[in-house]
Structures are given as structure tokens and as C-alpha cells.
Amino acid sequence: MHSENVTTPLLILHGAADERVPTYQGRELFEVLRARQDHADGNVSWIAALPHSMEQRQDVFREIAAWLARYNP
């Protein structure tokens, strides 16, 4: 709804089991921002389903750490 106000890199984390915010809303925000010219270089990222097993969580944490290293030096 207010995607035009997003001006900084954004990492969207969304758990598939979220009961308050449907997953499609996070995905829609991601798609809108990716379509914008100023976010076309990929500075918006999406992690759709936060996993349950520790091995999968470690993969997600690595992705988050890499994103933070790039956009939050």
C-alpha cells in the first residue's frame, strides 16, 4: 500500500505458517518493489518460508548474514 515510501534495501522474511499476515502479502510487496526502477538492482530480497529444522535454519541464517554484509556494512 505504501511501497513508494520504501527507499532503502529491504529484506522480507516471511514464515509460511504466519497466521496474521498471509504469505502472499509479503510476496506482493517484493514484486512491487522489484518492479520499481530504484529497486531493480536486486536490493530487495525475499525469504518465503522460514524452515523448522536446524539445518535449514542455518541456511536461512547464512542468507540473512550475507544480505546484512552487503547492505548494512
PQR file of N, CA, C, O and H, with PARSE charges and radii, in Angstrom:
ATOM      1  N   MET A   1       0.813  -1.194   0.000 -0.4000 1.5000
ATOM      2  CA  MET A   1       0.000   0.000   0.000 -0.0000 2.0000
ATOM      3  C   MET A   1       0.861   1.265   0.000  0.5500 1.7000
ATOM      4  O   MET A   1       0.502   2.261  -0.628 -0.5500 1.4000
ATOM      5  N   HIS A   2       1.990   1.227   0.699 -0.4000 1.5000
ATOM      6  CA  HIS A   2       2.851   2.411   0.755 -0.0000 2.0000
ATOM      7  C   HIS A   2       4.244   2.091   0.226  0.5500 1.7000
ATOM      8  O   HIS A   2       5.241   2.600   0.737 -0.5500 1.4000
ATOM      9  H   HIS A   2       2.282   0.417   1.209  0.4000 1.0000
ATOM     10  N   SER A   3       4.304   1.263  -0.776 -0.4000 1.5000
ATOM     11  CA  SER A   3       5.601   0.821  -1.289 -0.0000 2.0000
ATOM     12  C   SER A   3       6.436   1.972  -1.837  0.5500 1.7000
ATOM     13  O   SER A   3       7.663   1.879  -1.876 -0.5500 1.4000
ATOM     14  H   SER A   3       3.493   0.849  -1.190  0.4000 1.0000
ATOM     15  N   GLU A   4       5.801   3.035  -2.253 -0.4000 1.5000
ATOM     16  CA  GLU A   4       6.547   4.177  -2.780 -0.0000 2.0000
ATOM     17  C   GLU A   4       7.409   4.844  -1.707  0.5500 1.7000
ATOM     18  O   GLU A   4       8.328   5.596  -2.032 -0.5500 1.4000
ATOM     19  H   GLU A   4       4.804   3.110  -2.221  0.4000 1.0000
ATOM     20  N   ASN A   5       7.122   4.576  -0.438 -0.4000 1.5000
ATOM     21  CA  ASN A   5       7.899   5.152   0.662 -0.0000 2.0000
ATOM     22  C   ASN A   5       9.143   4.345   1.008  0.5500 1.7000
ATOM     23  O   ASN A   5       9.968   4.795   1.803 -0.5500 1.4000
ATOM     24  H   ASN A   5       6.376   3.965  -0.173  0.4000 1.0000
ATOM     25  N   VAL A   6       9.286   3.171   0.427 -0.4000 1.5000
ATOM     26  CA  VAL A   6      10.449   2.323   0.706 -0.0000 2.0000
ATOM     27  C   VAL A   6      11.603   2.821  -0.153  0.5500 1.7000
ATOM     28  O   VAL A   6      11.540   2.771  -1.381 -0.5500 1.4000
ATOM     29  H   VAL A   6       8.615   2.806  -0.218  0.4000 1.0000
ATOM     30  N   THR A   7      12.651   3.301   0.496 -0.4000 1.5000
ATOM     31  CA  THR A   7      13.785   3.856  -0.240 -0.0000 2.0000
ATOM     32  C   THR A   7      15.109   3.183   0.094  0.5500 1.7000
ATOM     33  O   THR A   7      16.123   3.494  -0.531 -0.5500 1.4000
ATOM     34  H   THR A   7      12.702   3.342   1.494  0.4000 1.0000
ATOM     35  N   THR A   8      15.131   2.290   1.040 -0.4000 1.5000
ATOM     36  CA  THR A   8      16.362   1.612   1.432 -0.0000 2.0000
ATOM     37  C   THR A   8      16.265   0.136   1.074  0.5500 1.7000
ATOM     38  O   THR A   8      15.168  -0.372   0.841 -0.5500 1.4000
ATOM     39  H   THR A   8      14.307   2.038   1.549  0.4000 1.0000
ATOM     40  N   PRO A   9      17.399  -0.561   1.027 -0.5600 1.5000
ATOM     41  CA  PRO A   9      17.355  -2.002   0.791  0.2800 2.0000
ATOM     42  C   PRO A   9      16.446  -2.681   1.818  0.5500 1.7000
ATOM     43  O   PRO A   9      16.384  -2.270   2.977 -0.5500 1.4000
ATOM     44  N   LEU A  10      15.758  -3.703   1.385 -0.4000 1.5000
ATOM     45  CA  LEU A  10      14.766  -4.351   2.233 -0.0000 2.0000
ATOM     46  C   LEU A  10      14.898  -5.866   2.125  0.5500 1.7000
ATOM     47  O   LEU A  10      14.949  -6.423   1.028 -0.5500 1.4000
ATOM     48  H   LEU A  10      15.807  -4.037   0.444  0.4000 1.0000
ATOM     49  N   LEU A  11      14.950  -6.512   3.265 -0.4000 1.5000
ATOM     50  CA  LEU A  11      14.933  -7.967   3.333 -0.0000 2.0000
ATOM     51  C   LEU A  11      13.582  -8.364   3.904  0.5500 1.7000
ATOM     52  O   LEU A  11      13.253  -7.991   5.030 -0.5500 1.4000
ATOM     53  H   LEU A  11      14.909  -6.059   4.156  0.4000 1.0000
ATOM     54  N   ILE A  12      12.802  -9.110   3.152 -0.4000 1.5000
ATOM     55  CA  ILE A  12      11.481  -9.544   3.586 -0.0000 2.0000
ATOM     56  C   ILE A  12      11.597 -10.996   4.033  0.5500 1.7000
ATOM     57  O   ILE A  12      11.925 -11.876   3.237 -0.5500 1.4000
ATOM     58  H   ILE A  12      13.069  -9.413   2.237  0.4000 1.0000
ATOM     59  N   LEU A  13      11.329 -11.236   5.296 -0.4000 1.5000
ATOM     60  CA  LEU A  13      11.310 -12.594   5.845 -0.0000 2.0000
ATOM     61  C   LEU A  13       9.869 -12.939   6.135  0.5500 1.7000
ATOM     62  O   LEU A  13       9.162 -12.173   6.790 -0.5500 1.4000
ATOM     63  H   LEU A  13      11.062 -10.521   5.942  0.4000 1.0000
ATOM     64  N   HIS A  14       9.434 -14.071   5.660 -0.4000 1.5000
ATOM     65  CA  HIS A  14       8.034 -14.404   5.856 -0.0000 2.0000
ATOM     66  C   HIS A  14       7.869 -15.887   6.088  0.5500 1.7000
ATOM     67  O   HIS A  14       8.238 -16.701   5.242 -0.5500 1.4000
ATOM     68  H   HIS A  14      10.008 -14.693   5.129  0.4000 1.0000
ATOM     69  N   GLY A  15       7.317 -16.236   7.224 -0.4000 1.5000
ATOM     70  CA  GLY A  15       7.057 -17.630   7.520 -0.0000 2.0000
ATOM     71  C   GLY A  15       5.744 -18.087   6.923  0.5500 1.7000
ATOM     72  O   GLY A  15       4.739 -17.379   6.996 -0.5500 1.4000
ATOM     73  H   GLY A  15       7.017 -15.574   7.912  0.4000 1.0000
ATOM     74  N   ALA A  16       5.753 -19.256   6.340 -0.4000 1.5000
ATOM     75  CA  ALA A  16       4.547 -19.779   5.694 -0.0000 2.0000
ATOM     76  C   ALA A  16       3.433 -20.040   6.700  0.5500 1.7000
ATOM     77  O   ALA A  16       2.259 -20.069   6.332 -0.5500 1.4000
ATOM     78  H   ALA A  16       6.569 -19.831   6.281  0.4000 1.0000
ATOM     79  N   ALA A  17       3.793 -20.230   7.965 -0.4000 1.5000
ATOM     80  CA  ALA A  17       2.785 -20.538   8.982 -0.0000 2.0000
ATOM     81  C   ALA A  17       2.272 -19.292   9.701  0.5500 1.7000
ATOM     82  O   ALA A  17       1.545 -19.405  10.688 -0.5500 1.4000
ATOM     83  H   ALA A  17       4.747 -20.207   8.264  0.4000 1.0000
ATOM     84  N   ASP A  18       2.640 -18.110   9.221 -0.4000 1.5000
ATOM     85  CA  ASP A  18       2.182 -16.870   9.851 -0.0000 2.0000
ATOM     86  C   ASP A  18       0.665 -16.784   9.749  0.5500 1.7000
ATOM     87  O   ASP A  18       0.112 -16.811   8.650 -0.5500 1.4000
ATOM     88  H   ASP A  18       3.231 -18.018   8.420  0.4000 1.0000
ATOM     89  N   GLU A  19       0.003 -16.682  10.876 -0.4000 1.5000
ATOM     90  CA  GLU A  19      -1.462 -16.640  10.894 -0.0000 2.0000
ATOM     91  C   GLU A  19      -2.019 -15.233  10.768  0.5500 1.7000
ATOM     92  O   GLU A  19      -3.208 -15.067  10.497 -0.5500 1.4000
ATOM     93  H   GLU A  19       0.452 -16.661  11.769  0.4000 1.0000
ATOM     94  N   ARG A  20      -1.184 -14.213  10.959 -0.4000 1.5000
ATOM     95  CA  ARG A  20      -1.673 -12.839  10.920 -0.0000 2.0000
ATOM     96  C   ARG A  20      -1.486 -12.165   9.563  0.5500 1.7000
ATOM     97  O   ARG A  20      -2.343 -11.405   9.113 -0.5500 1.4000
ATOM     98  H   ARG A  20      -0.218 -14.348  11.179  0.4000 1.0000
ATOM     99  N   VAL A  21      -0.364 -12.451   8.922 -0.4000 1.5000
ATOM    100  CA  VAL A  21      -0.069 -11.830   7.632 -0.0000 2.0000
ATOM    101  C   VAL A  21       0.098 -12.942   6.599  0.5500 1.7000
ATOM    102  O   VAL A  21       1.060 -13.708   6.658 -0.5500 1.4000
ATOM    103  H   VAL A  21       0.332 -13.069   9.288  0.4000 1.0000
ATOM    104  N   PRO A  22      -0.830 -13.029   5.661 -0.5600 1.5000
ATOM    105  CA  PRO A  22      -0.728 -14.072   4.645  0.2800 2.0000
ATOM    106  C   PRO A  22       0.557 -13.924   3.824  0.5500 1.7000
ATOM    107  O   PRO A  22       0.990 -12.808   3.534 -0.5500 1.4000
ATOM    108  N   THR A  23       1.153 -15.038   3.458 -0.4000 1.5000
ATOM    109  CA  THR A  23       2.400 -15.036   2.704 -0.0000 2.0000
ATOM    110  C   THR A  23       2.291 -14.211   1.430  0.5500 1.7000
ATOM    111  O   THR A  23       3.257 -13.550   1.049 -0.5500 1.4000
ATOM    112  H   THR A  23       0.802 -15.944   3.693  0.4000 1.0000
ATOM    113  N   TYR A  24       1.154 -14.231   0.770 -0.4000 1.5000
ATOM    114  CA  TYR A  24       1.027 -13.512  -0.493 -0.0000 2.0000
ATOM    115  C   TYR A  24       1.239 -12.006  -0.314  0.5500 1.7000
ATOM    116  O   TYR A  24       1.646 -11.335  -1.263 -0.5500 1.4000
ATOM    117  H   TYR A  24       0.369 -14.767   1.079  0.4000 1.0000
ATOM    118  N   GLN A  25       0.976 -11.462   0.867 -0.4000 1.5000
ATOM    119  CA  GLN A  25       1.171 -10.028   1.064 -0.0000 2.0000
ATOM    120  C   GLN A  25       2.655  -9.664   1.030  0.5500 1.7000
ATOM    121  O   GLN A  25       3.034  -8.648   0.446 -0.5500 1.4000
ATOM    122  H   GLN A  25       0.645 -12.006   1.638  0.4000 1.0000
ATOM    123  N   GLY A  26       3.480 -10.479   1.646 -0.4000 1.5000
ATOM    124  CA  GLY A  26       4.922 -10.248   1.569 -0.0000 2.0000
ATOM    125  C   GLY A  26       5.432 -10.407   0.156  0.5500 1.7000
ATOM    126  O   GLY A  26       6.283  -9.645  -0.303 -0.5500 1.4000
ATOM    127  H   GLY A  26       3.172 -11.304   2.120  0.4000 1.0000
ATOM    128  N   ARG A  27       4.900 -11.413  -0.533 -0.4000 1.5000
ATOM    129  CA  ARG A  27       5.307 -11.639  -1.925 -0.0000 2.0000
ATOM    130  C   ARG A  27       4.881 -10.481  -2.821  0.5500 1.7000
ATOM    131  O   ARG A  27       5.637 -10.074  -3.703 -0.5500 1.4000
ATOM    132  H   ARG A  27       4.210 -12.032  -0.160  0.4000 1.0000
ATOM    133  N   GLU A  28       3.693  -9.951  -2.609 -0.4000 1.5000
ATOM    134  CA  GLU A  28       3.226  -8.807  -3.398 -0.0000 2.0000
ATOM    135  C   GLU A  28       4.132  -7.596  -3.193  0.5500 1.7000
ATOM    136  O   GLU A  28       4.485  -6.914  -4.156 -0.5500 1.4000
ATOM    137  H   GLU A  28       3.079 -10.281  -1.893  0.4000 1.0000
ATOM    138  N   LEU A  29       4.510  -7.327  -1.943 -0.4000 1.5000
ATOM    139  CA  LEU A  29       5.413  -6.208  -1.671 -0.0000 2.0000
ATOM    140  C   LEU A  29       6.741  -6.426  -2.390  0.5500 1.7000
ATOM    141  O   LEU A  29       7.277  -5.504  -3.005 -0.5500 1.4000
ATOM    142  H   LEU A  29       4.224  -7.881  -1.161  0.4000 1.0000
ATOM    143  N   PHE A  30       7.263  -7.630  -2.312 -0.4000 1.5000
ATOM    144  CA  PHE A  30       8.507  -7.954  -3.002 -0.0000 2.0000
ATOM    145  C   PHE A  30       8.387  -7.686  -4.500  0.5500 1.7000
ATOM    146  O   PHE A  30       9.265  -7.054  -5.088 -0.5500 1.4000
ATOM    147  H   PHE A  30       6.828  -8.379  -1.812  0.4000 1.0000
ATOM    148  N   GLU A  31       7.315  -8.158  -5.116 -0.4000 1.5000
ATOM    149  CA  GLU A  31       7.130  -7.985  -6.564 -0.0000 2.0000
ATOM    150  C   GLU A  31       7.001  -6.513  -6.946  0.5500 1.7000
ATOM    151  O   GLU A  31       7.568  -6.079  -7.949 -0.5500 1.4000
ATOM    152  H   GLU A  31       6.602  -8.671  -4.638  0.4000 1.0000
ATOM    153  N   VAL A  32       6.258  -5.747  -6.154 -0.4000 1.5000
ATOM    154  CA  VAL A  32       6.088  -4.315  -6.435 -0.0000 2.0000
ATOM    155  C   VAL A  32       7.431  -3.600  -6.348  0.5500 1.7000
ATOM    156  O   VAL A  32       7.764  -2.790  -7.213 -0.5500 1.4000
ATOM    157  H   VAL A  32       5.797  -6.100  -5.340  0.4000 1.0000
ATOM    158  N   LEU A  33       8.201  -3.901  -5.307 -0.4000 1.5000
ATOM    159  CA  LEU A  33       9.491  -3.235  -5.154 -0.0000 2.0000
ATOM    160  C   LEU A  33      10.478  -3.651  -6.234  0.5500 1.7000
ATOM    161  O   LEU A  33      11.239  -2.816  -6.724 -0.5500 1.4000
ATOM    162  H   LEU A  33       7.931  -4.559  -4.605  0.4000 1.0000
ATOM    163  N   ARG A  34      10.481  -4.910  -6.610 -0.4000 1.5000
ATOM    164  CA  ARG A  34      11.376  -5.370  -7.675 -0.0000 2.0000
ATOM    165  C   ARG A  34      11.043  -4.713  -9.004  0.5500 1.7000
ATOM    166  O   ARG A  34      11.931  -4.510  -9.832 -0.5500 1.4000
ATOM    167  H   ARG A  34       9.863  -5.588  -6.211  0.4000 1.0000
ATOM    168  N   ALA A  35       9.788  -4.381  -9.217 -0.4000 1.5000
ATOM    169  CA  ALA A  35       9.374  -3.756 -10.470 -0.0000 2.0000
ATOM    170  C   ALA A  35       9.777  -2.281 -10.536  0.5500 1.7000
ATOM    171  O   ALA A  35       9.883  -1.713 -11.623 -0.5500 1.4000
ATOM    172  H   ALA A  35       9.067  -4.546  -8.544  0.4000 1.0000
ATOM    173  N   ARG A  36       9.998  -1.667  -9.385 -0.4000 1.5000
ATOM    174  CA  ARG A  36      10.384  -0.265  -9.366 -0.0000 2.0000
ATOM    175  C   ARG A  36      11.798  -0.093  -9.879  0.5500 1.7000
ATOM    176  O   ARG A  36      12.660  -0.936  -9.629 -0.5500 1.4000
ATOM    177  H   ARG A  36       9.912  -2.128  -8.501  0.4000 1.0000
ATOM    178  N   GLN A  37      12.038   0.977 -10.584 -0.4000 1.5000
ATOM    179  CA  GLN A  37      13.349   1.233 -11.176 -0.0000 2.0000
ATOM    180  C   GLN A  37      14.458   1.306 -10.116  0.5500 1.7000
ATOM    181  O   GLN A  37      15.547   0.775 -10.332 -0.5500 1.4000
ATOM    182  H   GLN A  37      11.338   1.661 -10.787  0.4000 1.0000
ATOM    183  N   ASP A  38      14.200   1.945  -8.993 -0.4000 1.5000
ATOM    184  CA  ASP A  38      15.238   2.133  -7.989 -0.0000 2.0000
ATOM    185  C   ASP A  38      15.529   0.865  -7.182  0.5500 1.7000
ATOM    186  O   ASP A  38      16.512   0.822  -6.442 -0.5500 1.4000
ATOM    187  H   ASP A  38      13.315   2.376  -8.817  0.4000 1.0000
ATOM    188  N   HIS A  39      14.696  -0.158  -7.312 -0.4000 1.5000
ATOM    189  CA  HIS A  39      14.957  -1.431  -6.642 -0.0000 2.0000
ATOM    190  C   HIS A  39      15.285  -2.533  -7.649  0.5500 1.7000
ATOM    191  O   HIS A  39      15.373  -3.706  -7.288 -0.5500 1.4000
ATOM    192  H   HIS A  39      13.898  -0.123  -7.914  0.4000 1.0000
ATOM    193  N   ALA A  40      15.461  -2.153  -8.895 -0.4000 1.5000
ATOM    194  CA  ALA A  40      15.685  -3.150  -9.942 -0.0000 2.0000
ATOM    195  C   ALA A  40      17.044  -3.827  -9.821  0.5500 1.7000
ATOM    196  O   ALA A  40      17.253  -4.886 -10.412 -0.5500 1.4000
ATOM    197  H   ALA A  40      15.389  -1.200  -9.188  0.4000 1.0000
ATOM    198  N   ASP A  41      17.975  -3.239  -9.065 -0.4000 1.5000
ATOM    199  CA  ASP A  41      19.302  -3.843  -8.955 -0.0000 2.0000
ATOM    200  C   ASP A  41      19.341  -4.984  -7.951  0.5500 1.7000
ATOM    201  O   ASP A  41      20.411  -5.533  -7.689 -0.5500 1.4000
ATOM    202  H   ASP A  41      17.805  -2.379  -8.584  0.4000 1.0000
ATOM    203  N   GLY A  42      18.210  -5.347  -7.392 -0.4000 1.5000
ATOM    204  CA  GLY A  42      18.152  -6.506  -6.512 -0.0000 2.0000
ATOM    205  C   GLY A  42      18.333  -6.198  -5.041  0.5500 1.7000
ATOM    206  O   GLY A  42      18.650  -7.103  -4.269 -0.5500 1.4000
ATOM    207  H   GLY A  42      17.341  -4.901  -7.605  0.4000 1.0000
ATOM    208  N   ASN A  43      18.142  -4.945  -4.617 -0.4000 1.5000
ATOM    209  CA  ASN A  43      18.351  -4.649  -3.208 -0.0000 2.0000
ATOM    210  C   ASN A  43      17.118  -4.908  -2.362  0.5500 1.7000
ATOM    211  O   ASN A  43      17.020  -4.436  -1.229 -0.5500 1.4000
ATOM    212  H   ASN A  43      17.885  -4.210  -5.244  0.4000 1.0000
ATOM    213  N   VAL A  44      16.183  -5.656  -2.913 -0.4000 1.5000
ATOM    214  CA  VAL A  44      15.077  -6.183  -2.125 -0.0000 2.0000
ATOM    215  C   VAL A  44      15.144  -7.705  -2.246  0.5500 1.7000
ATOM    216  O   VAL A  44      15.236  -8.251  -3.346 -0.5500 1.4000
ATOM    217  H   VAL A  44      16.263  -6.040  -3.833  0.4000 1.0000
ATOM    218  N   SER A  45      15.095  -8.374  -1.104 -0.4000 1.5000
ATOM    219  CA  SER A  45      15.239  -9.826  -1.086 -0.0000 2.0000
ATOM    220  C   SER A  45      14.059 -10.450  -0.361  0.5500 1.7000
ATOM    221  O   SER A  45      13.427  -9.826   0.492 -0.5500 1.4000
ATOM    222  H   SER A  45      15.020  -7.931  -0.210  0.4000 1.0000
ATOM    223  N   TRP A  46      13.781 -11.674  -0.715 -0.4000 1.5000
ATOM    224  CA  TRP A  46      12.619 -12.387  -0.189 -0.0000 2.0000
ATOM    225  C   TRP A  46      13.043 -13.759   0.298  0.5500 1.7000
ATOM    226  O   TRP A  46      13.668 -14.516  -0.445 -0.5500 1.4000
ATOM    227  H   TRP A  46      14.294 -12.181  -1.407  0.4000 1.0000
ATOM    228  N   ILE A  47      12.711 -14.085   1.528 -0.4000 1.5000
ATOM    229  CA  ILE A  47      12.856 -15.439   2.042 -0.0000 2.0000
ATOM    230  C   ILE A  47      11.461 -15.867   2.455  0.5500 1.7000
ATOM    231  O   ILE A  47      10.923 -15.383   3.451 -0.5500 1.4000
ATOM    232  H   ILE A  47      12.203 -13.470   2.131  0.4000 1.0000
ATOM    233  N   ALA A  48      10.877 -16.774   1.689 -0.4000 1.5000
ATOM    234  CA  ALA A  48       9.451 -17.064   1.808 -0.0000 2.0000
ATOM    235  C   ALA A  48       9.081 -17.882   3.037  0.5500 1.7000
ATOM    236  O   ALA A  48       8.205 -17.478   3.801 -0.5500 1.4000
ATOM    237  H   ALA A  48      11.314 -17.167   0.880  0.4000 1.0000
ATOM    238  N   ALA A  49       9.705 -18.983   3.235 -0.4000 1.5000
ATOM    239  CA  ALA A  49       9.263 -19.878   4.307 -0.0000 2.0000
ATOM    240  C   ALA A  49      10.413 -20.132   5.256  0.5500 1.7000
ATOM    241  O   ALA A  49      11.415 -20.744   4.884 -0.5500 1.4000
ATOM    242  H   ALA A  49      10.416 -19.311   2.614  0.4000 1.0000
ATOM    243  N   LEU A  50      10.270 -19.667   6.467 -0.4000 1.5000
ATOM    244  CA  LEU A  50      11.298 -19.938   7.457 -0.0000 2.0000
ATOM    245  C   LEU A  50      11.160 -21.392   7.888  0.5500 1.7000
ATOM    246  O   LEU A  50      10.097 -21.802   8.355 -0.5500 1.4000
ATOM    247  H   LEU A  50       9.457 -19.170   6.769  0.4000 1.0000
ATOM    248  N   PRO A  51      12.215 -22.168   7.736 -0.5600 1.5000
ATOM    249  CA  PRO A  51      12.143 -23.609   7.967  0.2800 2.0000
ATOM    250  C   PRO A  51      12.135 -23.976   9.441  0.5500 1.7000
ATOM    251  O   PRO A  51      12.342 -23.138  10.318 -0.5500 1.4000
ATOM    252  N   HIS A  52      11.890 -25.247   9.683 -0.4000 1.5000
ATOM    253  CA  HIS A  52      11.773 -25.740  11.045 -0.0000 2.0000
ATOM    254  C   HIS A  52      13.002 -26.511  11.508  0.5500 1.7000
ATOM    255  O   HIS A  52      13.323 -26.486  12.696 -0.5500 1.4000
ATOM    256  H   HIS A  52      11.722 -25.929   8.970  0.4000 1.0000
ATOM    257  N   SER A  53      13.685 -27.183  10.620 -0.4000 1.5000
ATOM    258  CA  SER A  53      14.838 -27.973  11.059 -0.0000 2.0000
ATOM    259  C   SER A  53      16.052 -27.067  11.256  0.5500 1.7000
ATOM    260  O   SER A  53      16.161 -26.022  10.615 -0.5500 1.4000
ATOM    261  H   SER A  53      13.425 -27.204   9.655  0.4000 1.0000
ATOM    262  N   MET A  54      16.950 -27.465  12.132 -0.4000 1.5000
ATOM    263  CA  MET A  54      18.128 -26.651  12.428 -0.0000 2.0000
ATOM    264  C   MET A  54      19.015 -26.490  11.201  0.5500 1.7000
ATOM    265  O   MET A  54      19.572 -25.413  10.989 -0.5500 1.4000
ATOM    266  H   MET A  54      16.862 -28.314  12.652  0.4000 1.0000
ATOM    267  N   GLU A  55      19.160 -27.536  10.387 -0.4000 1.5000
ATOM    268  CA  GLU A  55      19.997 -27.442   9.201 -0.0000 2.0000
ATOM    269  C   GLU A  55      19.439 -26.400   8.238  0.5500 1.7000
ATOM    270  O   GLU A  55      20.191 -25.601   7.680 -0.5500 1.4000
ATOM    271  H   GLU A  55      18.708 -28.411  10.559  0.4000 1.0000
ATOM    272  N   GLN A  56      18.134 -26.409   8.046 -0.4000 1.5000
ATOM    273  CA  GLN A  56      17.510 -25.436   7.162 -0.0000 2.0000
ATOM    274  C   GLN A  56      17.628 -24.027   7.734  0.5500 1.7000
ATOM    275  O   GLN A  56      17.851 -23.070   6.993 -0.5500 1.4000
ATOM    276  H   GLN A  56      17.523 -27.059   8.500  0.4000 1.0000
ATOM    277  N   ARG A  57      17.480 -23.901   9.041 -0.4000 1.5000
ATOM    278  CA  ARG A  57      17.612 -22.589   9.670 -0.0000 2.0000
ATOM    279  C   ARG A  57      19.014 -22.032   9.483  0.5500 1.7000
ATOM    280  O   ARG A  57      19.183 -20.829   9.281 -0.5500 1.4000
ATOM    281  H   ARG A  57      17.298 -24.679   9.643  0.4000 1.0000
ATOM    282  N   GLN A  58      20.012 -22.891   9.548 -0.4000 1.5000
ATOM    283  CA  GLN A  58      21.381 -22.425   9.343 -0.0000 2.0000
ATOM    284  C   GLN A  58      21.547 -21.850   7.945  0.5500 1.7000
ATOM    285  O   GLN A  58      22.248 -20.854   7.765 -0.5500 1.4000
ATOM    286  H   GLN A  58      19.874 -23.868   9.712  0.4000 1.0000
ATOM    287  N   ASP A  59      20.907 -22.468   6.949 -0.4000 1.5000
ATOM    288  CA  ASP A  59      20.953 -21.940   5.582 -0.0000 2.0000
ATOM    289  C   ASP A  59      20.314 -20.551   5.525  0.5500 1.7000
ATOM    290  O   ASP A  59      20.848 -19.636   4.899 -0.5500 1.4000
ATOM    291  H   ASP A  59      20.337 -23.277   7.095  0.4000 1.0000
ATOM    292  N   VAL A  60      19.176 -20.409   6.182 -0.4000 1.5000
ATOM    293  CA  VAL A  60      18.489 -19.120   6.201 -0.0000 2.0000
ATOM    294  C   VAL A  60      19.346 -18.084   6.911  0.5500 1.7000
ATOM    295  O   VAL A  60      19.461 -16.953   6.439 -0.5500 1.4000
ATOM    296  H   VAL A  60      18.742 -21.152   6.691  0.4000 1.0000
ATOM    297  N   PHE A  61      19.950 -18.451   8.036 -0.4000 1.5000
ATOM    298  CA  PHE A  61      20.801 -17.511   8.766 -0.0000 2.0000
ATOM    299  C   PHE A  61      21.996 -17.086   7.916  0.5500 1.7000
ATOM    300  O   PHE A  61      22.415 -15.930   7.977 -0.5500 1.4000
ATOM    301  H   PHE A  61      19.857 -19.370   8.419  0.4000 1.0000
ATOM    302  N   ARG A  62      22.547 -18.001   7.128 -0.4000 1.5000
ATOM    303  CA  ARG A  62      23.642 -17.638   6.230 -0.0000 2.0000
ATOM    304  C   ARG A  62      23.172 -16.636   5.185  0.5500 1.7000
ATOM    305  O   ARG A  62      23.888 -15.686   4.867 -0.5500 1.4000
ATOM    306  H   ARG A  62      22.207 -18.940   7.079  0.4000 1.0000
ATOM    307  N   GLU A  63      21.977 -16.844   4.651 -0.4000 1.5000
ATOM    308  CA  GLU A  63      21.429 -15.900   3.676 -0.0000 2.0000
ATOM    309  C   GLU A  63      21.223 -14.529   4.298  0.5500 1.7000
ATOM    310  O   GLU A  63      21.526 -13.510   3.678 -0.5500 1.4000
ATOM    311  H   GLU A  63      21.396 -17.616   4.909  0.4000 1.0000
ATOM    312  N   ILE A  64      20.710 -14.501   5.516 -0.4000 1.5000
ATOM    313  CA  ILE A  64      20.496 -13.231   6.217 -0.0000 2.0000
ATOM    314  C   ILE A  64      21.833 -12.545   6.469  0.5500 1.7000
ATOM    315  O   ILE A  64      21.961 -11.342   6.244 -0.5500 1.4000
ATOM    316  H   ILE A  64      20.464 -15.329   6.020  0.4000 1.0000
ATOM    317  N   ALA A  65      22.826 -13.292   6.932 -0.4000 1.5000
ATOM    318  CA  ALA A  65      24.147 -12.718   7.196 -0.0000 2.0000
ATOM    319  C   ALA A  65      24.760 -12.139   5.923  0.5500 1.7000
ATOM    320  O   ALA A  65      25.360 -11.064   5.959 -0.5500 1.4000
ATOM    321  H   ALA A  65      22.722 -14.270   7.115  0.4000 1.0000
ATOM    322  N   ALA A  66      24.617 -12.835   4.812 -0.4000 1.5000
ATOM    323  CA  ALA A  66      25.153 -12.340   3.540 -0.0000 2.0000
ATOM    324  C   ALA A  66      24.442 -11.062   3.121  0.5500 1.7000
ATOM    325  O   ALA A  66      25.078 -10.126   2.636 -0.5500 1.4000
ATOM    326  H   ALA A  66      24.130 -13.708   4.783  0.4000 1.0000
ATOM    327  N   TRP A  67      23.138 -11.019   3.302 -0.4000 1.5000
ATOM    328  CA  TRP A  67      22.373  -9.820   2.948 -0.0000 2.0000
ATOM    329  C   TRP A  67      22.815  -8.648   3.815  0.5500 1.7000
ATOM    330  O   TRP A  67      23.043  -7.549   3.311 -0.5500 1.4000
ATOM    331  H   TRP A  67      22.622 -11.780   3.696  0.4000 1.0000
ATOM    332  N   LEU A  68      22.936  -8.885   5.123 -0.4000 1.5000
ATOM    333  CA  LEU A  68      23.365  -7.819   6.030 -0.0000 2.0000
ATOM    334  C   LEU A  68      24.782  -7.346   5.706  0.5500 1.7000
ATOM    335  O   LEU A  68      25.064  -6.150   5.785 -0.5500 1.4000
ATOM    336  H   LEU A  68      22.751  -9.778   5.533  0.4000 1.0000
ATOM    337  N   ALA A  69      25.668  -8.262   5.345 -0.4000 1.5000
ATOM    338  CA  ALA A  69      27.025  -7.865   4.996 -0.0000 2.0000
ATOM    339  C   ALA A  69      27.044  -6.971   3.763  0.5500 1.7000
ATOM    340  O   ALA A  69      27.897  -6.093   3.632 -0.5500 1.4000
ATOM    341  H   ALA A  69      25.438  -9.233   5.281  0.4000 1.0000
ATOM    342  N   ARG A  70      26.096  -7.203   2.864 -0.4000 1.5000
ATOM    343  CA  ARG A  70      26.053  -6.399   1.633 -0.0000 2.0000
ATOM    344  C   ARG A  70      25.402  -5.043   1.861  0.5500 1.7000
ATOM    345  O   ARG A  70      25.899  -4.034   1.362 -0.5500 1.4000
ATOM    346  H   ARG A  70      25.404  -7.916   2.970  0.4000 1.0000
ATOM    347  N   TYR A  71      24.305  -4.998   2.600 -0.4000 1.5000
ATOM    348  CA  TYR A  71      23.512  -3.770   2.698 -0.0000 2.0000
ATOM    349  C   TYR A  71      23.614  -3.045   4.035  0.5500 1.7000
ATOM    350  O   TYR A  71      23.088  -1.940   4.172 -0.5500 1.4000
ATOM    351  H   TYR A  71      23.901  -5.818   3.005  0.4000 1.0000
ATOM    352  N   ASN A  72      24.273  -3.636   5.016 -0.4000 1.5000
ATOM    353  CA  ASN A  72      24.387  -2.994   6.328 -0.0000 2.0000
ATOM    354  C   ASN A  72      25.835  -3.134   6.821  0.5500 1.7000
ATOM    355  O   ASN A  72      26.102  -3.766   7.843 -0.5500 1.4000
ATOM    356  H   ASN A  72      24.701  -4.533   4.905  0.4000 1.0000
ATOM    357  N   PRO A  73      26.760  -2.527   6.069 -0.5600 1.5000
ATOM    358  CA  PRO A  73      28.191  -2.732   6.382  0.2800 2.0000
ATOM    359  C   PRO A  73      28.613  -2.169   7.730  0.5500 1.7000
ATOM    360  O   PRO A  73      29.780  -2.277   8.106 -0.5500 1.4000
TER
END
